[in-house]
Amino acid sequence: MRRGVKLQMGKLSEIAKRLSNYLKVLPGEEAQVVYVGFKEIPNKFDPEKTTVQYTFMVDDNKKYWENGASKVAIFFDDKQEGDIISIKNVGDEKKAKYELAPVITQEKPKK
């Protein structure tokens, strides 16, 4: 260990997440994101198919999330730009499983 540098477990993981252009929600983690939109892109595993790439804002940074699950697409079908969404990975290390939910915020009435 370098002198004068105190390292914390998980610190590099947090740095890697912050620097990445892609949203990463590990098993047991939950992220609150601001929905920006989506587009269809070529599937990396089967170029004859497409998948959906969602765009979010996370801590003032644009992040992308590729997910081809129809359940996820149906969830986002009625979402608007600016909606706050909770994405929780309830899967395990071998297979991700996501729970999605809108985050309801109480706004002050306009005067």
QUITA-V545596 format. One record per residue. RES is the residue in one letter. SS is DSSP state (A for helix, B for strand, O for the rest). PSI is psi in radians with two decimals (999 if undefined). NEAR is the number of other ideal C-beta (glycine too) atoms within 12 Angstrom. Layout:
BEGIN
RES&SS&PSI&NEAR ; RES&SS&PSI&NEAR
END
This chain:
BEGIN
M&O&2.36&7 ; R&O&2.50&6 ; R&O&2.35&5 ; G&O&0.00&6 ; V&O&2.07&8 ; K&O&2.07&9 ; L&O&2.46&13 ; Q&O&2.55&11 ; M&O&2.35&8 ; G&O&-0.14&12 ; K&A&-0.78&13 ; L&A&-0.63&12 ; S&A&-0.75&16 ; E&A&-0.69&17 ; I&A&-0.78&12 ; A&A&-0.73&14 ; K&A&-0.77&22 ; R&A&-0.68&18 ; L&A&-0.34&14 ; S&O&2.57&18 ; N&O&-0.12&18 ; Y&B&2.47&22 ; L&O&2.28&35 ; K&O&2.07&25 ; V&O&1.85&30 ; L&O&2.81&22 ; P&O&2.29&18 ; G&O&-0.16&15 ; E&O&2.77&22 ; E&B&2.43&20 ; A&B&2.42&29 ; Q&B&2.18&25 ; V&B&2.78&35 ; V&B&2.10&29 ; Y&B&2.29&32 ; V&B&-0.77&26 ; G&B&-2.88&21 ; F&B&2.88&25 ; K&B&2.73&15 ; E&B&2.40&15 ; I&B&2.82&19 ; P&B&2.43&16 ; N&O&2.27&16 ; K&O&-0.46&12 ; F&O&-0.38&11 ; D&O&1.66&10 ; P&O&-0.24&10 ; E&O&-0.12&8 ; K&O&2.92&13 ; T&B&2.86&18 ; T&B&2.99&25 ; V&B&2.32&27 ; Q&B&2.02&28 ; Y&B&2.58&38 ; T&B&2.31&27 ; F&B&2.81&37 ; M&B&2.27&24 ; V&B&2.01&28 ; D&O&0.83&16 ; D&O&0.30&10 ; N&B&2.40&19 ; K&B&2.24&21 ; K&B&2.54&30 ; Y&B&2.57&25 ; W&B&2.05&37 ; E&B&2.17&28 ; N&O&2.09&29 ; G&O&0.10&22 ; A&O&2.30&20 ; S&A&-0.55&12 ; K&A&-0.69&15 ; V&A&-0.76&26 ; A&A&-0.74&21 ; I&A&-0.70&13 ; F&A&-0.78&24 ; F&A&-0.13&31 ; D&O&-0.64&16 ; D&O&0.20&11 ; K&O&2.59&26 ; Q&O&2.71&14 ; E&O&2.32&16 ; G&O&-0.23&16 ; D&O&2.45&26 ; I&B&2.25&24 ; I&B&2.43&37 ; S&B&2.21&25 ; I&B&2.03&35 ; K&B&2.26&22 ; N&B&1.88&24 ; V&O&0.19&19 ; G&O&-2.78&18 ; D&O&-3.00&11 ; E&O&-0.50&10 ; K&O&-0.57&7 ; K&O&2.09&11 ; A&O&2.52&24 ; K&O&2.17&20 ; Y&B&2.41&29 ; E&B&2.21&22 ; L&B&2.46&33 ; A&B&2.49&20 ; P&B&2.56&21 ; V&O&2.06&20 ; I&O&2.18&11 ; T&O&2.53&13 ; Q&O&2.05&6 ; E&O&2.57&7 ; K&O&2.45&6 ; P&O&2.47&5 ; K&O&2.40&4 ; K&O&999&3
END
